[in-house]
């Protein structure tokens, strides 16, 4: 798969990623970088560049660029969105800890997921601290209420991290407009 990743990264075209054990739907994205365990992509949803996504390689069952992806790459170029993809972004993908330290310093809000179908977990908030085996975040609910305590997520449980996407960006602007501050934890 490393050879395929190298080729897809160099080609800079839209790809489809499938993770059969997690979700039957494909993820469309531009591959920005990869390591032995993780990949970093620019997520694309309905012709919208929807932030960065980091995925575990072990969850990926298929990755390819088909005719639909090629046409949609052309459409994104025609619409002027392709030039907004940062193919040269630097991120340490050696571990979840290094990813969260690198990208967490650039983005205020983050989503961290354990997409285990039996016990899925979804965290939305700010990174509080990165440790050797875990990350702690100060989360908030969909109703924009800050949690009373820090949540600790072990790296081994993380399947997906998203940053700079529309979901968190809307919350960030809402918090800024309404001067909502978190508890001192």
C-alpha positions as CSV (number, residue, x, y, z in Angstrom):
1,X,0.0,0.0,0.0
2,X,3.0,2.4,0.6
3,X,3.8,2.4,-3.2
4,X,0.1,3.2,-3.9
5,X,0.1,6.0,-1.3
6,X,3.2,7.5,-2.8
7,X,1.7,7.5,-6.3
8,X,-1.7,8.9,-5.1
9,X,0.1,11.7,-3.2
10,X,2.2,12.6,-6.2
11,X,-0.7,12.7,-8.6
12,X,-2.6,15.2,-6.5
13,X,-6.0,14.0,-7.6
14,X,-9.2,13.3,-5.7
15,X,-9.3,9.8,-4.2
16,X,-11.9,7.5,-2.7
17,X,-11.2,5.8,0.6
18,X,-13.2,3.0,2.0
19,X,-13.2,1.6,5.5
20,X,-15.5,-1.4,5.4
21,X,-15.3,-2.2,9.1
22,X,-16.3,1.3,10.0
23,X,-18.5,2.7,7.4
24,X,-19.9,1.6,4.0
25,X,-19.7,5.1,2.6
26,X,-16.6,6.3,0.8
27,X,-14.6,9.3,1.9
28,X,-13.4,11.6,-0.9
29,X,-10.2,13.5,-0.3
30,X,-6.9,14.7,-1.5
31,X,-4.0,12.7,0.0
32,X,-1.6,15.2,1.6
33,X,0.8,12.9,3.5
34,X,1.1,9.6,5.1
35,X,3.2,7.6,7.6
36,X,3.4,3.9,8.5
37,X,0.2,4.2,10.6
38,X,-1.7,7.3,9.6
39,X,-2.8,9.3,6.5
40,X,-3.5,13.0,6.3
41,X,-6.1,14.1,3.8
42,X,-8.0,17.3,2.7
43,X,-11.6,16.0,3.1
44,X,-14.0,16.9,0.3
45,X,-17.7,16.7,0.8
46,X,-20.2,17.7,-1.9
47,X,-17.5,19.7,-3.7
48,X,-16.6,21.6,-0.5
49,X,-13.1,21.5,1.0
50,X,-14.2,20.4,4.5
51,X,-11.1,20.5,6.6
52,X,-8.3,18.1,7.4
53,X,-8.8,14.5,8.4
54,X,-6.4,12.0,9.8
55,X,-7.2,8.4,9.5
56,X,-5.6,5.1,10.7
57,X,-4.2,3.2,7.7
58,X,-5.1,-0.1,9.3
59,X,-8.8,0.8,8.9
60,X,-8.5,1.4,5.2
61,X,-9.9,-1.4,3.0
62,X,-9.6,0.4,-0.3
63,X,-8.1,3.5,-1.8
64,X,-8.3,4.5,-5.4
65,X,-9.0,7.2,-7.9
66,X,-11.8,6.3,-10.3
67,X,-13.5,8.2,-13.2
68,X,-15.9,10.0,-10.8
69,X,-12.9,11.2,-8.8
70,X,-11.1,12.4,-11.9
71,X,-14.1,14.3,-13.2
72,X,-14.7,15.9,-9.7
73,X,-11.0,16.9,-9.6
74,X,-11.5,18.7,-12.8
75,X,-14.7,20.4,-11.5
76,X,-12.9,21.5,-8.4
77,X,-10.2,23.0,-10.6
78,X,-12.8,24.7,-12.7
79,X,-14.4,26.2,-9.6
80,X,-11.1,27.5,-8.3
81,X,-11.1,25.2,-5.2
82,X,-8.2,23.0,-6.1
83,X,-5.7,25.8,-5.6
84,X,-6.9,26.1,-2.0
85,X,-5.7,22.6,-1.2
86,X,-2.4,22.8,0.8
87,X,-0.5,19.9,-0.7
88,X,2.7,21.1,1.1
89,X,1.2,21.1,4.6
90,X,3.7,19.9,7.3
91,X,2.5,17.6,9.9
92,X,4.3,15.0,12.0
93,X,2.3,11.8,11.3
94,X,4.5,9.5,13.4
95,X,1.9,9.1,16.1
96,X,-1.5,10.4,17.2
97,X,0.4,12.4,19.8
98,X,2.6,14.1,17.3
99,X,-0.4,14.8,15.0
100,X,-2.4,16.4,17.8
101,X,0.6,18.4,18.9
102,X,1.3,19.6,15.4
103,X,-2.2,20.3,14.1
104,X,-3.8,21.1,17.5
105,X,-1.6,24.2,17.8
106,X,-3.0,25.5,14.5
107,X,-6.7,24.9,15.1
108,X,-8.8,25.9,18.1
109,X,-11.4,23.1,17.9
110,X,-11.0,19.5,16.9
111,X,-13.1,16.4,16.6
112,X,-11.7,13.1,17.8
113,X,-13.6,9.9,17.0
114,X,-13.5,6.3,18.0
115,X,-15.7,4.9,15.2
116,X,-16.0,1.4,16.7
117,X,-19.5,0.4,15.5
118,X,-20.3,-1.2,18.9
119,X,-19.2,1.7,21.1
120,X,-18.7,4.8,19.0
121,X,-17.4,7.9,20.7
122,X,-17.3,11.5,19.4
123,X,-15.4,14.3,21.1
124,X,-15.6,18.0,20.1
125,X,-13.6,20.6,21.9
126,X,-10.1,22.1,22.5
127,X,-7.0,20.1,23.2
128,X,-6.1,20.4,26.9
129,X,-2.9,18.3,26.9
130,X,-1.1,15.6,24.9
131,X,0.5,12.8,26.9
132,X,2.5,9.7,26.0
133,X,-0.6,7.5,25.6
134,X,-3.5,9.9,25.5
135,X,-4.9,13.3,24.7
136,X,-7.2,15.2,27.0
137,X,-9.7,17.7,25.6
138,X,-12.1,20.2,27.1
139,X,-15.2,19.3,25.2
140,X,-18.6,20.9,24.6
141,X,-22.0,19.7,23.6
142,X,-24.0,20.3,20.5
143,X,-25.8,22.9,22.5
144,X,-22.5,24.8,23.1
145,X,-22.2,23.9,26.7
146,X,-18.7,23.3,28.0
147,X,-18.1,20.0,29.8
148,X,-17.4,20.2,33.5
149,X,-14.3,18.1,33.3
150,X,-11.6,17.1,30.9
151,X,-12.1,14.0,28.7
152,X,-9.2,11.7,28.3
153,X,-8.9,9.7,25.0
154,X,-6.4,7.0,24.6
155,X,-4.6,7.0,21.2
156,X,-5.3,3.3,20.6
157,X,-9.0,4.2,20.6
158,X,-8.8,7.0,18.0
159,X,-9.8,6.2,14.4
160,X,-10.3,9.7,13.0
161,X,-9.4,13.3,13.8
162,X,-10.8,16.3,12.0
163,X,-9.8,19.9,12.1
164,X,-10.8,23.0,10.3
165,X,-14.0,21.5,9.0
166,X,-17.3,23.4,8.6
167,X,-18.8,21.7,11.7
168,X,-16.1,23.0,14.1
169,X,-15.7,26.3,12.2
170,X,-19.3,27.2,12.7
171,X,-19.0,26.5,16.5
172,X,-15.8,28.5,16.7
173,X,-17.5,31.5,15.1
174,X,-20.5,31.1,17.4
175,X,-18.3,31.0,20.5
176,X,-16.4,34.1,19.3
177,X,-19.6,36.1,18.6
178,X,-21.2,35.1,21.9
179,X,-18.0,35.4,24.0
180,X,-18.6,31.9,25.5
181,X,-15.7,30.9,27.6
182,X,-14.8,27.5,29.0
183,X,-14.4,26.7,32.7
184,X,-10.9,26.9,34.1
185,X,-9.9,23.2,34.3
